[in-house]
Amino acid sequence: MENYIRFEAINEEFGTQFAEQFQPFDDVPTLVAKAVYGASGSSKSWEELDDKKQSKKESKAKKRLNRGAVENMTLARLEEVDAEGEVMSWLAAISLQSQ
């Protein structure tokens, strides 16, 4: 789902500076976690962090993407990343199942 969040919505949530939309198979939580960590000014590089710390940061990014960044999405932004309406069809199907 994170690949359907417009980069502007992500920038608004995280204060990042992404300049273009992520590709369909990009690992968005990892890319965002790396960018946030890189902007933190830490003396260690991302690669120097152990797997557990990287995973924790990726998990936090995923949660913020699916809560905070999603709140920054508009219908227009969704239509830009999902011109074929795939996400809207998923949401409609979920809505029907919950009735």
Biopython code that builds the backbone (N, CA, C, O; Angstrom):
import numpy as np
from Bio.PDB.StructureBuilder import StructureBuilder

atoms = [
    (1, "MET", "N", (0.814, -1.208, 0.000)),
    (1, "MET", "CA", (0.000, 0.000, 0.000)),
    (1, "MET", "C", (0.852, 1.265, 0.000)),
    (1, "MET", "O", (0.450, 2.285, -0.561)),
    (2, "GLU", "N", (2.015, 1.205, 0.620)),
    (2, "GLU", "CA", (2.848, 2.412, 0.736)),
    (2, "GLU", "C", (3.239, 2.981, -0.628)),
    (2, "GLU", "O", (3.501, 4.177, -0.756)),
    (3, "ASN", "N", (3.277, 2.124, -1.635)),
    (3, "ASN", "CA", (3.651, 2.589, -2.970)),
    (3, "ASN", "C", (2.570, 3.445, -3.610)),
    (3, "ASN", "O", (2.818, 4.101, -4.622)),
    (4, "TYR", "N", (1.375, 3.448, -3.033)),
    (4, "TYR", "CA", (0.280, 4.281, -3.532)),
    (4, "TYR", "C", (0.182, 5.615, -2.797)),
    (4, "TYR", "O", (-0.728, 6.398, -3.068)),
    (5, "ILE", "N", (1.089, 5.883, -1.885)),
    (5, "ILE", "CA", (1.095, 7.163, -1.178)),
    (5, "ILE", "C", (1.974, 8.124, -1.969)),
    (5, "ILE", "O", (3.140, 7.836, -2.238)),
    (6, "ARG", "N", (1.411, 9.256, -2.333)),
    (6, "ARG", "CA", (2.175, 10.251, -3.097)),
    (6, "ARG", "C", (3.361, 10.739, -2.280)),
    (6, "ARG", "O", (3.279, 10.888, -1.061)),
    (7, "PHE", "N", (4.461, 10.983, -2.975)),
    (7, "PHE", "CA", (5.680, 11.428, -2.299)),
    (7, "PHE", "C", (5.474, 12.747, -1.560)),
    (7, "PHE", "O", (6.128, 12.997, -0.548)),
    (8, "GLU", "N", (4.574, 13.590, -2.055)),
    (8, "GLU", "CA", (4.306, 14.861, -1.346)),
    (8, "GLU", "C", (3.691, 14.590, 0.027)),
    (8, "GLU", "O", (4.031, 15.256, 1.005)),
    (9, "ALA", "N", (2.788, 13.616, 0.099)),
    (9, "ALA", "CA", (2.162, 13.258, 1.372)),
    (9, "ALA", "C", (3.206, 12.702, 2.344)),
    (9, "ALA", "O", (3.141, 12.944, 3.549)),
    (10, "ILE", "N", (4.162, 11.960, 1.801)),
    (10, "ILE", "CA", (5.246, 11.420, 2.624)),
    (10, "ILE", "C", (6.141, 12.552, 3.114)),
    (10, "ILE", "O", (6.517, 12.589, 4.286)),
    (11, "ASN", "N", (6.481, 13.469, 2.224)),
    (11, "ASN", "CA", (7.302, 14.615, 2.621)),
    (11, "ASN", "C", (6.629, 15.439, 3.713)),
    (11, "ASN", "O", (7.290, 15.903, 4.642)),
    (12, "GLU", "N", (5.328, 15.617, 3.603)),
    (12, "GLU", "CA", (4.590, 16.385, 4.609)),
    (12, "GLU", "C", (4.623, 15.694, 5.963)),
    (12, "GLU", "O", (4.719, 16.365, 6.990)),
    (13, "GLU", "N", (4.547, 14.379, 5.987)),
    (13, "GLU", "CA", (4.558, 13.631, 7.247)),
    (13, "GLU", "C", (5.945, 13.573, 7.873)),
    (13, "GLU", "O", (6.087, 13.735, 9.085)),
    (14, "PHE", "N", (6.967, 13.342, 7.056)),
    (14, "PHE", "CA", (8.301, 13.078, 7.585)),
    (14, "PHE", "C", (9.268, 14.255, 7.473)),
    (14, "PHE", "O", (10.348, 14.222, 8.064)),
    (15, "GLY", "N", (8.900, 15.287, 6.729)),
    (15, "GLY", "CA", (9.837, 16.391, 6.518)),
    (15, "GLY", "C", (10.969, 15.999, 5.579)),
    (15, "GLY", "O", (12.048, 16.591, 5.617)),
    (16, "THR", "N", (10.723, 15.003, 4.740)),
    (16, "THR", "CA", (11.726, 14.539, 3.780)),
    (16, "THR", "C", (11.658, 15.382, 2.514)),
    (16, "THR", "O", (10.803, 16.258, 2.376)),
    (17, "GLN", "N", (12.565, 15.104, 1.603)),
    (17, "GLN", "CA", (12.665, 15.891, 0.370)),
    (17, "GLN", "C", (12.603, 15.007, -0.875)),
    (17, "GLN", "O", (13.333, 15.243, -1.837)),
    (18, "PHE", "N", (11.746, 14.000, -0.863)),
    (18, "PHE", "CA", (11.618, 13.161, -2.055)),
    (18, "PHE", "C", (11.069, 14.025, -3.188)),
    (18, "PHE", "O", (10.186, 14.855, -2.975)),
    (19, "ALA", "N", (11.603, 13.821, -4.399)),
    (19, "ALA", "CA", (11.237, 14.674, -5.529)),
    (19, "ALA", "C", (10.416, 13.961, -6.589)),
    (19, "ALA", "O", (9.961, 14.586, -7.548)),
    (20, "GLU", "N", (10.225, 12.663, -6.426)),
    (20, "GLU", "CA", (9.433, 11.933, -7.417)),
    (20, "GLU", "C", (8.751, 10.738, -6.768)),
    (20, "GLU", "O", (9.102, 10.313, -5.668)),
    (21, "GLN", "N", (7.774, 10.217, -7.481)),
    (21, "GLN", "CA", (6.986, 9.108, -6.965)),
    (21, "GLN", "C", (7.814, 7.825, -6.925)),
    (21, "GLN", "O", (8.650, 7.577, -7.794)),
    (22, "PHE", "N", (7.565, 7.033, -5.913)),
    (22, "PHE", "CA", (8.228, 5.742, -5.810)),
    (22, "PHE", "C", (7.711, 4.816, -6.904)),
    (22, "PHE", "O", (6.603, 4.988, -7.412)),
    (23, "GLN", "N", (8.520, 3.847, -7.250)),
    (23, "GLN", "CA", (8.156, 2.870, -8.271)),
    (23, "GLN", "C", (7.347, 1.740, -7.626)),
    (23, "GLN", "O", (7.416, 1.544, -6.412)),
    (24, "PRO", "N", (6.584, 0.999, -8.427)),
    (24, "PRO", "CA", (5.678, -0.018, -7.880)),
    (24, "PRO", "C", (6.319, -1.047, -6.946)),
    (24, "PRO", "O", (5.659, -1.519, -6.020)),
    (25, "PHE", "N", (7.561, -1.401, -7.159)),
    (25, "PHE", "CA", (8.165, -2.442, -6.331)),
    (25, "PHE", "C", (9.234, -1.907, -5.383)),
    (25, "PHE", "O", (10.002, -2.687, -4.820)),
    (26, "ASP", "N", (9.295, -0.582, -5.196)),
    (26, "ASP", "CA", (10.224, -0.002, -4.226)),
    (26, "ASP", "C", (9.796, -0.378, -2.810)),
    (26, "ASP", "O", (8.605, -0.500, -2.524)),
    (27, "ASP", "N", (10.766, -0.558, -1.939)),
    (27, "ASP", "CA", (10.504, -0.808, -0.527)),
    (27, "ASP", "C", (10.400, 0.551, 0.162)),
    (27, "ASP", "O", (11.373, 1.042, 0.736)),
    (28, "VAL", "N", (9.220, 1.147, 0.100)),
    (28, "VAL", "CA", (9.017, 2.515, 0.569)),
    (28, "VAL", "C", (9.365, 2.683, 2.049)),
    (28, "VAL", "O", (10.052, 3.647, 2.385)),
    (29, "PRO", "N", (8.929, 1.798, 2.952)),
    (29, "PRO", "CA", (9.301, 1.990, 4.358)),
    (29, "PRO", "C", (10.817, 2.040, 4.578)),
    (29, "PRO", "O", (11.305, 2.833, 5.384)),
    (30, "THR", "N", (11.550, 1.200, 3.867)),
    (30, "THR", "CA", (13.009, 1.210, 4.003)),
    (30, "THR", "C", (13.599, 2.491, 3.441)),
    (30, "THR", "O", (14.473, 3.093, 4.066)),
    (31, "LEU", "N", (13.136, 2.920, 2.270)),
    (31, "LEU", "CA", (13.655, 4.155, 1.677)),
    (31, "LEU", "C", (13.368, 5.362, 2.555)),
    (31, "LEU", "O", (14.211, 6.248, 2.696)),
    (32, "VAL", "N", (12.178, 5.398, 3.145)),
    (32, "VAL", "CA", (11.820, 6.511, 4.034)),
    (32, "VAL", "C", (12.654, 6.449, 5.314)),
    (32, "VAL", "O", (13.166, 7.472, 5.768)),
    (33, "ALA", "N", (12.793, 5.253, 5.898)),
    (33, "ALA", "CA", (13.586, 5.110, 7.121)),
    (33, "ALA", "C", (15.023, 5.555, 6.890)),
    (33, "ALA", "O", (15.612, 6.223, 7.740)),
    (34, "LYS", "N", (15.589, 5.188, 5.748)),
    (34, "LYS", "CA", (16.959, 5.601, 5.419)),
    (34, "LYS", "C", (17.053, 7.120, 5.294)),
    (34, "LYS", "O", (18.000, 7.729, 5.794)),
    (35, "ALA", "N", (16.079, 7.728, 4.631)),
    (35, "ALA", "CA", (16.100, 9.187, 4.442)),
    (35, "ALA", "C", (15.968, 9.918, 5.772)),
    (35, "ALA", "O", (16.681, 10.888, 6.027)),
    (36, "VAL", "N", (15.059, 9.452, 6.616)),
    (36, "VAL", "CA", (14.863, 10.085, 7.927)),
    (36, "VAL", "C", (16.119, 9.925, 8.765)),
    (36, "VAL", "O", (16.567, 10.876, 9.407)),
    (37, "TYR", "N", (16.687, 8.733, 8.763)),
    (37, "TYR", "CA", (17.909, 8.489, 9.526)),
    (37, "TYR", "C", (19.062, 9.346, 8.993)),
    (37, "TYR", "O", (19.825, 9.928, 9.765)),
    (38, "GLY", "N", (19.177, 9.414, 7.675)),
    (38, "GLY", "CA", (20.244, 10.212, 7.073)),
    (38, "GLY", "C", (20.145, 11.690, 7.433)),
    (38, "GLY", "O", (21.160, 12.371, 7.574)),
    (39, "ALA", "N", (18.920, 12.180, 7.579)),
    (39, "ALA", "CA", (18.714, 13.592, 7.929)),
    (39, "ALA", "C", (18.901, 13.856, 9.420)),
    (39, "ALA", "O", (18.936, 15.009, 9.849)),
    (40, "SER", "N", (19.022, 12.786, 10.212)),
    (40, "SER", "CA", (19.118, 12.954, 11.671)),
    (40, "SER", "C", (20.471, 13.476, 12.120)),
    (40, "SER", "O", (20.612, 13.941, 13.251)),
    (41, "GLY", "N", (21.465, 13.403, 11.249)),
    (41, "GLY", "CA", (22.783, 13.895, 11.596)),
    (41, "GLY", "C", (23.613, 12.907, 12.404)),
    (41, "GLY", "O", (24.632, 13.287, 12.980)),
    (42, "SER", "N", (23.203, 11.671, 12.455)),
    (42, "SER", "CA", (23.946, 10.657, 13.194)),
    (42, "SER", "C", (25.336, 10.469, 12.589)),
    (42, "SER", "O", (25.530, 10.617, 11.382)),
    (43, "SER", "N", (26.284, 10.145, 13.441)),
    (43, "SER", "CA", (27.647, 9.927, 12.961)),
    (43, "SER", "C", (27.793, 8.559, 12.285)),
    (43, "SER", "O", (28.750, 8.339, 11.542)),
    (44, "LYS", "N", (26.863, 7.649, 12.533)),
    (44, "LYS", "CA", (26.877, 6.333, 11.894)),
    (44, "LYS", "C", (26.068, 6.370, 10.608)),
    (44, "LYS", "O", (25.043, 7.047, 10.528)),
    (45, "SER", "N", (26.526, 5.649, 9.618)),
    (45, "SER", "CA", (25.748, 5.528, 8.384)),
    (45, "SER", "C", (24.674, 4.463, 8.582)),
    (45, "SER", "O", (24.746, 3.671, 9.522)),
    (46, "TRP", "N", (23.687, 4.446, 7.702)),
    (46, "TRP", "CA", (22.623, 3.444, 7.759)),
    (46, "TRP", "C", (23.220, 2.034, 7.726)),
    (46, "TRP", "O", (22.779, 1.152, 8.464)),
    (47, "GLU", "N", (24.209, 1.831, 6.881)),
    (47, "GLU", "CA", (24.822, 0.524, 6.716)),
    (47, "GLU", "C", (25.539, 0.058, 7.981)),
    (47, "GLU", "O", (25.729, -1.144, 8.170)),
    (48, "GLU", "N", (25.939, 0.979, 8.843)),
    (48, "GLU", "CA", (26.623, 0.614, 10.090)),
    (48, "GLU", "C", (25.659, 0.158, 11.185)),
    (48, "GLU", "O", (26.082, -0.432, 12.179)),
    (49, "LEU", "N", (24.373, 0.428, 11.006)),
    (49, "LEU", "CA", (23.390, -0.019, 11.986)),
    (49, "LEU", "C", (23.193, -1.521, 11.857)),
    (49, "LEU", "O", (23.236, -2.066, 10.755)),
    (50, "ASP", "N", (22.977, -2.186, 12.982)),
    (50, "ASP", "CA", (22.723, -3.623, 12.889)),
    (50, "ASP", "C", (21.312, -3.853, 12.331)),
    (50, "ASP", "O", (20.486, -2.941, 12.296)),
    (51, "ASP", "N", (21.062, -5.080, 11.902)),
    (51, "ASP", "CA", (19.788, -5.422, 11.261)),
    (51, "ASP", "C", (18.593, -5.123, 12.156)),
    (51, "ASP", "O", (17.547, -4.690, 11.674)),
    (52, "LYS", "N", (18.745, -5.352, 13.449)),
    (52, "LYS", "CA", (17.640, -5.125, 14.387)),
    (52, "LYS", "C", (17.263, -3.639, 14.435)),
    (52, "LYS", "O", (16.079, -3.303, 14.426)),
    (53, "LYS", "N", (18.255, -2.753, 14.485)),
    (53, "LYS", "CA", (17.977, -1.316, 14.514)),
    (53, "LYS", "C", (17.369, -0.843, 13.198)),
    (53, "LYS", "O", (16.439, -0.037, 13.188)),
    (54, "GLN", "N", (17.902, -1.351, 12.091)),
    (54, "GLN", "CA", (17.331, -0.999, 10.795)),
    (54, "GLN", "C", (15.874, -1.439, 10.722)),
    (54, "GLN", "O", (15.008, -0.676, 10.294)),
    (55, "SER", "N", (15.613, -2.662, 11.138)),
    (55, "SER", "CA", (14.254, -3.206, 11.095)),
    (55, "SER", "C", (13.299, -2.395, 11.959)),
    (55, "SER", "O", (12.158, -2.156, 11.564)),
    (56, "LYS", "N", (13.744, -1.976, 13.112)),
    (56, "LYS", "CA", (12.907, -1.167, 14.015)),
    (56, "LYS", "C", (12.571, 0.180, 13.366)),
    (56, "LYS", "O", (11.432, 0.642, 13.436)),
    (57, "LYS", "N", (13.556, 0.797, 12.744)),
    (57, "LYS", "CA", (13.328, 2.082, 12.075)),
    (57, "LYS", "C", (12.391, 1.916, 10.872)),
    (57, "LYS", "O", (11.549, 2.778, 10.622)),
    (58, "GLU", "N", (12.533, 0.820, 10.134)),
    (58, "GLU", "CA", (11.648, 0.537, 9.006)),
    (58, "GLU", "C", (10.215, 0.315, 9.485)),
    (58, "GLU", "O", (9.266, 0.773, 8.848)),
    (59, "SER", "N", (10.062, -0.381, 10.598)),
    (59, "SER", "CA", (8.734, -0.638, 11.170)),
    (59, "SER", "C", (8.058, 0.669, 11.593)),
    (59, "SER", "O", (6.870, 0.870, 11.345)),
    (60, "LYS", "N", (8.823, 1.548, 12.231)),
    (60, "LYS", "CA", (8.276, 2.855, 12.633)),
    (60, "LYS", "C", (7.863, 3.661, 11.406)),
    (60, "LYS", "O", (6.815, 4.306, 11.405)),
    (61, "ALA", "N", (8.688, 3.623, 10.366)),
    (61, "ALA", "CA", (8.366, 4.354, 9.140)),
    (61, "ALA", "C", (7.084, 3.802, 8.518)),
    (61, "ALA", "O", (6.232, 4.566, 8.064)),
    (62, "LYS", "N", (6.950, 2.476, 8.499)),
    (62, "LYS", "CA", (5.759, 1.846, 7.927)),
    (62, "LYS", "C", (4.501, 2.289, 8.678)),
    (62, "LYS", "O", (3.483, 2.596, 8.058)),
    (63, "LYS", "N", (4.573, 2.323, 10.003)),
    (63, "LYS", "CA", (3.429, 2.764, 10.801)),
    (63, "LYS", "C", (3.065, 4.214, 10.493)),
    (63, "LYS", "O", (1.892, 4.545, 10.321)),
    (64, "ARG", "N", (4.073, 5.071, 10.425)),
    (64, "ARG", "CA", (3.801, 6.491, 10.134)),
    (64, "ARG", "C", (3.289, 6.687, 8.716)),
    (64, "ARG", "O", (2.459, 7.563, 8.472)),
    (65, "LEU", "N", (3.774, 5.886, 7.783)),
    (65, "LEU", "CA", (3.280, 5.969, 6.410)),
    (65, "LEU", "C", (1.794, 5.647, 6.363)),
    (65, "LEU", "O", (1.013, 6.345, 5.716)),
    (66, "ASN", "N", (1.417, 4.574, 7.062)),
    (66, "ASN", "CA", (0.039, 4.099, 6.996)),
    (66, "ASN", "C", (-0.914, 4.838, 7.920)),
    (66, "ASN", "O", (-2.121, 4.604, 7.877)),
    (67, "ARG", "N", (-0.404, 5.703, 8.734)),
    (67, "ARG", "CA", (-1.263, 6.541, 9.583)),
    (67, "ARG", "C", (-1.144, 8.005, 9.163)),
    (67, "ARG", "O", (-2.095, 8.592, 8.648)),
    (68, "GLY", "N", (0.020, 8.576, 9.385)),
    (68, "GLY", "CA", (0.220, 10.003, 9.138)),
    (68, "GLY", "C", (0.237, 10.395, 7.676)),
    (68, "GLY", "O", (-0.482, 11.305, 7.263)),
    (69, "ALA", "N", (1.062, 9.709, 6.886)),
    (69, "ALA", "CA", (1.168, 10.080, 5.473)),
    (69, "ALA", "C", (-0.139, 9.837, 4.739)),
    (69, "ALA", "O", (-0.510, 10.613, 3.859)),
    (70, "VAL", "N", (-0.839, 8.770, 5.092)),
    (70, "VAL", "CA", (-2.128, 8.476, 4.450)),
    (70, "VAL", "C", (-3.123, 9.608, 4.707)),
    (70, "VAL", "O", (-3.946, 9.923, 3.847)),
    (71, "GLU", "N", (-3.047, 10.212, 5.879)),
    (71, "GLU", "CA", (-3.943, 11.340, 6.183)),
    (71, "GLU", "C", (-3.685, 12.540, 5.281)),
    (71, "GLU", "O", (-4.557, 13.394, 5.118)),
    (72, "ASN", "N", (-2.502, 12.611, 4.698)),
    (72, "ASN", "CA", (-2.158, 13.706, 3.787)),
    (72, "ASN", "C", (-2.580, 13.428, 2.349)),
    (72, "ASN", "O", (-2.406, 14.272, 1.470)),
    (73, "MET", "N", (-3.131, 12.251, 2.113)),
    (73, "MET", "CA", (-3.581, 11.903, 0.766)),
    (73, "MET", "C", (-4.934, 12.544, 0.491)),
    (73, "MET", "O", (-5.791, 12.651, 1.369)),
    (74, "THR", "N", (-5.091, 12.957, -0.738)),
    (74, "THR", "CA", (-6.371, 13.469, -1.215)),
    (74, "THR", "C", (-6.827, 12.579, -2.361)),
    (74, "THR", "O", (-6.054, 11.763, -2.862)),
    (75, "LEU", "N", (-8.057, 12.731, -2.770)),
    (75, "LEU", "CA", (-8.543, 11.957, -3.909)),
    (75, "LEU", "C", (-7.701, 12.270, -5.146)),
    (75, "LEU", "O", (-7.372, 11.366, -5.914)),
    (76, "ALA", "N", (-7.358, 13.523, -5.341)),
    (76, "ALA", "CA", (-6.542, 13.908, -6.500)),
    (76, "ALA", "C", (-5.179, 13.219, -6.466)),
    (76, "ALA", "O", (-4.698, 12.744, -7.494)),
    (77, "ARG", "N", (-4.560, 13.164, -5.296)),
    (77, "ARG", "CA", (-3.260, 12.493, -5.178)),
    (77, "ARG", "C", (-3.403, 11.002, -5.445)),
    (77, "ARG", "O", (-2.559, 10.409, -6.117)),
    (78, "LEU", "N", (-4.452, 10.399, -4.930)),
    (78, "LEU", "CA", (-4.666, 8.976, -5.165)),
    (78, "LEU", "C", (-4.859, 8.708, -6.649)),
    (78, "LEU", "O", (-4.318, 7.740, -7.182)),
    (79, "GLU", "N", (-5.620, 9.552, -7.311)),
    (79, "GLU", "CA", (-5.845, 9.375, -8.745)),
    (79, "GLU", "C", (-4.555, 9.524, -9.542)),
    (79, "GLU", "O", (-4.406, 8.904, -10.595)),
    (80, "GLU", "N", (-3.616, 10.344, -9.051)),
    (80, "GLU", "CA", (-2.334, 10.507, -9.738)),
    (80, "GLU", "C", (-1.496, 9.229, -9.690)),
    (80, "GLU", "O", (-0.828, 8.883, -10.665)),
    (81, "VAL", "N", (-1.533, 8.533, -8.555)),
    (81, "VAL", "CA", (-0.713, 7.320, -8.428)),
    (81, "VAL", "C", (-1.468, 6.053, -8.814)),
    (81, "VAL", "O", (-0.859, 5.003, -9.018)),
    (82, "ASP", "N", (-2.781, 6.150, -8.913)),
    (82, "ASP", "CA", (-3.604, 4.976, -9.208)),
    (82, "ASP", "C", (-4.664, 5.334, -10.245)),
    (82, "ASP", "O", (-5.864, 5.288, -9.975)),
    (83, "ALA", "N", (-4.192, 5.688, -11.429)),
    (83, "ALA", "CA", (-5.094, 6.145, -12.491)),
    (83, "ALA", "C", (-6.122, 5.088, -12.885)),
    (83, "ALA", "O", (-7.202, 5.429, -13.367)),
    (84, "GLU", "N", (-5.803, 3.811, -12.686)),
    (84, "GLU", "CA", (-6.728, 2.741, -13.058)),
    (84, "GLU", "C", (-7.755, 2.437, -11.970)),
    (84, "GLU", "O", (-8.637, 1.601, -12.168)),
    (85, "GLY", "N", (-7.649, 3.111, -10.821)),
    (85, "GLY", "CA", (-8.640, 2.948, -9.761)),
    (85, "GLY", "C", (-8.551, 1.649, -8.980)),
    (85, "GLY", "O", (-9.536, 1.209, -8.388)),
    (86, "GLU", "N", (-7.392, 1.043, -8.975)),
    (86, "GLU", "CA", (-7.209, -0.229, -8.281)),
    (86, "GLU", "C", (-7.490, -0.107, -6.775)),
    (86, "GLU", "O", (-8.205, -0.930, -6.205)),
    (87, "VAL", "N", (-6.926, 0.916, -6.145)),
    (87, "VAL", "CA", (-7.107, 1.084, -4.698)),
    (87, "VAL", "C", (-8.571, 1.357, -4.372)),
    (87, "VAL", "O", (-9.102, 0.818, -3.401)),
    (88, "MET", "N", (-9.214, 2.178, -5.163)),
    (88, "MET", "CA", (-10.627, 2.473, -4.922)),
    (88, "MET", "C", (-11.469, 1.207, -5.034)),
    (88, "MET", "O", (-12.427, 1.037, -4.279)),
    (89, "SER", "N", (-11.126, 0.310, -5.969)),
    (89, "SER", "CA", (-11.872, -0.935, -6.097)),
    (89, "SER", "C", (-11.637, -1.827, -4.878)),
    (89, "SER", "O", (-12.555, -2.517, -4.435)),
    (90, "TRP", "N", (-10.419, -1.821, -4.332)),
    (90, "TRP", "CA", (-10.155, -2.594, -3.117)),
    (90, "TRP", "C", (-10.990, -2.063, -1.958)),
    (90, "TRP", "O", (-11.602, -2.827, -1.213)),
    (91, "LEU", "N", (-11.004, -0.736, -1.821)),
    (91, "LEU", "CA", (-11.755, -0.127, -0.724)),
    (91, "LEU", "C", (-13.255, -0.392, -0.863)),
    (91, "LEU", "O", (-13.943, -0.625, 0.131)),
    (92, "ALA", "N", (-13.748, -0.356, -2.078)),
    (92, "ALA", "CA", (-15.166, -0.644, -2.308)),
    (92, "ALA", "C", (-15.480, -2.093, -1.942)),
    (92, "ALA", "O", (-16.515, -2.369, -1.335)),
    (93, "ALA", "N", (-14.600, -3.014, -2.303)),
    (93, "ALA", "CA", (-14.806, -4.428, -1.972)),
    (93, "ALA", "C", (-14.780, -4.644, -0.467)),
    (93, "ALA", "O", (-15.587, -5.405, 0.066)),
    (94, "ILE", "N", (-13.862, -3.982, 0.218)),
    (94, "ILE", "CA", (-13.792, -4.086, 1.683)),
    (94, "ILE", "C", (-15.053, -3.534, 2.307)),
    (94, "ILE", "O", (-15.604, -4.111, 3.245)),
    (95, "SER", "N", (-15.505, -2.413, 1.778)),
    (95, "SER", "CA", (-16.732, -1.777, 2.304)),
    (95, "SER", "C", (-17.934, -2.700, 2.157)),
    (95, "SER", "O", (-18.754, -2.799, 3.069)),
    (96, "LEU", "N", (-18.042, -3.371, 1.024)),
    (96, "LEU", "CA", (-19.151, -4.311, 0.796)),
    (96, "LEU", "C", (-19.093, -5.504, 1.746)),
    (96, "LEU", "O", (-20.122, -5.979, 2.228)),
    (97, "GLN", "N", (-17.886, -5.977, 2.007)),
    (97, "GLN", "CA", (-17.718, -7.130, 2.890)),
    (97, "GLN", "C", (-18.046, -6.794, 4.338)),
    (97, "GLN", "O", (-18.470, -7.665, 5.098)),
    (98, "SER", "N", (-17.855, -5.552, 4.719)),
    (98, "SER", "CA", (-18.084, -5.167, 6.112)),
    (98, "SER", "C", (-19.552, -4.823, 6.379)),
    (98, "SER", "O", (-19.920, -4.547, 7.521)),
    (99, "GLN", "N", (-20.390, -4.836, 5.344)),
    (99, "GLN", "CA", (-21.800, -4.489, 5.524)),
    (99, "GLN", "C", (-22.628, -5.684, 5.875)),
    (99, "GLN", "O", (-23.838, -5.563, 6.061)),
]
sb = StructureBuilder()
sb.init_structure("model")
sb.init_model(0)
sb.init_chain("A")
sb.init_seg("    ")
for serial, (resi, resn, name, xyz) in enumerate(atoms, 1):
    if name == "N":
        sb.init_residue(resn, " ", resi, " ")
    sb.init_atom(name, np.array(xyz, "f"), 0.0, 1.0, " ", f" {name:<3s}", serial, name[0])
structure = sb.get_structure()
